[in-house]
Amino acid sequence: MNAPTSNYLRIAGREIHWLDWGEPGRPVVVAWHGLARTCRDMDELAAHFARQGFRVICPDTLGRGLSQWSPVPDEEYQLRFYARLAAGLCEALALERVHWVGTSMGGAIGMVCAGGLVEPRMKARIASIVLNDNAPSIADAAVARIRSYAGNPPAFETVTELEAFFRTVYQPYGWLSDAQWRRLTESSTRRLPDGRVTPHYDPAMVRQFIVHPDDYDLWPHYDAIEVPLLCLRGADSDLVLPETLIEMRARGPGAAGRLQIIEVPGCGHAPALNVPAHLEPIEAFVRAAGA
């Protein structure tokens, strides 16, 4: 398998970075990372699917990783604009049909796209959707926890100290090898003018929760989804509550018999998608969903 290619596109006036795994002409998976993360979180999933004959597109969200930071954060750090970027990326790459795998925020973007209420052209493009520890409503306490560290990213003198921080705050991801922790750190690091290092994202992105407080109330989008949906829930998740899963089963894709729910042991928010126990159910689901 060849290494992924690193690419940049200007979409909706903003430069977006994305990794391309696999070859054109193959079935496509779009793998979208979580709130304060980067596309490199999807390396294991992308490599797995590329080996299985898929092409995998892994974007950096606006304000994260190597994508541009928004000059108007209060307007653009919201799900509606992220869905617009997703639609523009699919159009630019001529992706007619894709399977969507999204961790946390990435899953929310997928729901907005698949529902078609904001970007109608995306509804026909999405063949299936995987929510990795995300749901149409999320727990307020978990949002407060995420805001507490994402809105005020710490800075450290050394990358080793930053890795120790990541190992603590992302402990709910479950097992990662030492090499995976190192890659997560090195692909999530930027150096400040004073020489210290800090996580590689725009802290203003957390204003989404202040300026758009109802952005993650996604039941109308969920109810409009007409394709198969798989929800992976970390068994110890504080974001996706059991009562939310009950409601998901009773409406939208759940009521239509298109919903699968799998609890992932040994993880909270959110499973790292880096071991066979995470990847094999996703592959089986995507293959069953077909084109």
Secondary structure, DSSP 8 states (H G I E B T S, - for coil): ----EEEEEEETTEEEEEEEES-TTS-EEEEE--TT--GGGGHHHHHHHHHTT-EEEEE--TTBTTS---SSHHHHSSHHHHHHHHHHHHHHTT--SEEEEEETHHHHHHHHHHH-SS-HHHHTTEEEEEEES--SS--HHHHHHHHHHHSS---BSSHHHHHHHHHHHTGGG----HHHHHHHHHTTEEE-TTS-EEESB-GGGGGHHHHSTTTT--HHHHHT--S-EEEEEETT-SSS-HHHHHHHHHSTTTTTT-EEEEEETT--S---S-SHHHHHHHHHHHHHH--
